[in-house]
Amino acid sequence: MPGINAGFAMTLKPEAAIRYFEGKHLTPTFSWKDLEDEAHAVQFTVAGILKLDVLNDIHQGLTQAMANGTT
């Protein structure tokens, strides 16, 4: 994935940033370092979360928090 850079997401309007985050593929990993830098632009992981259903719950919770403006 050379040339992919997640830095552009910092310039997105909130609605577009949420859509970008929602579109990331879930990738269970032991460490966030298990993904190459470019992969972080299109994949979502939480260090140590190896079960896909748990990772999905975290991703959905963060998506809802962003959409509702909560922490």
C-alpha positions as CSV (number, residue, x, y, z in Angstrom):
1,M,0.0,0.0,0.0
2,P,2.7,2.5,-0.8
3,G,1.6,6.1,-1.0
4,I,-1.4,5.7,1.3
5,N,-1.3,8.3,4.0
6,A,-4.0,8.7,6.7
7,G,-2.9,12.3,7.3
8,F,-5.5,13.6,4.8
9,A,-8.2,12.5,7.2
10,M,-7.3,15.4,9.5
11,T,-8.6,17.8,7.0
12,L,-12.0,16.1,6.4
13,K,-15.3,17.7,7.6
14,P,-16.8,15.8,10.5
15,E,-19.4,13.9,8.4
16,A,-16.7,12.8,5.9
17,A,-14.3,11.8,8.7
18,I,-17.0,9.6,10.3
19,R,-17.7,7.9,6.9
20,Y,-13.9,7.4,6.5
21,F,-13.7,5.8,9.9
22,E,-16.7,3.6,9.3
23,G,-15.1,2.3,6.1
24,K,-12.0,1.0,7.7
25,H,-11.6,-2.8,7.7
26,L,-11.4,-4.5,11.1
27,T,-8.0,-6.2,11.6
28,P,-7.4,-8.0,14.9
29,T,-3.7,-7.7,16.0
30,F,-1.6,-8.4,19.1
31,S,0.2,-5.1,18.7
32,W,-0.6,-2.0,16.6
33,K,2.9,-2.4,15.2
34,D,1.8,-5.6,13.5
35,L,0.3,-3.3,10.7
36,E,2.5,-1.3,8.4
37,D,2.0,2.4,8.6
38,E,0.1,2.5,5.3
39,A,-2.3,-0.2,6.5
40,H,-3.5,2.0,9.4
41,A,-5.0,4.4,6.8
42,V,-7.5,1.7,5.7
43,Q,-7.6,-0.8,8.7
44,F,-8.8,-0.4,12.3
45,T,-7.1,-2.3,15.1
46,V,-6.8,-2.1,18.9
47,A,-3.7,-3.6,20.4
48,G,-4.3,-6.9,22.0
49,I,-7.9,-7.3,20.8
50,L,-7.8,-10.5,18.9
51,K,-11.5,-11.4,18.8
52,L,-13.3,-9.8,15.8
53,D,-16.6,-9.4,17.7
54,V,-14.9,-7.4,20.5
55,L,-13.1,-5.3,17.9
56,N,-16.4,-4.7,16.1
57,D,-18.0,-3.6,19.4
58,I,-15.2,-1.1,20.0
59,H,-15.4,0.2,16.4
60,Q,-19.2,0.6,16.5
61,G,-18.9,2.4,19.9
62,L,-16.4,4.9,18.6
63,T,-18.4,5.4,15.4
64,Q,-21.5,6.2,17.5
65,A,-19.6,8.5,19.8
66,M,-18.2,10.5,16.9
67,A,-21.7,10.7,15.2
68,N,-23.3,11.9,18.5
69,G,-20.4,14.2,19.5
70,T,-19.8,12.3,22.7
71,T,-16.5,11.1,24.3
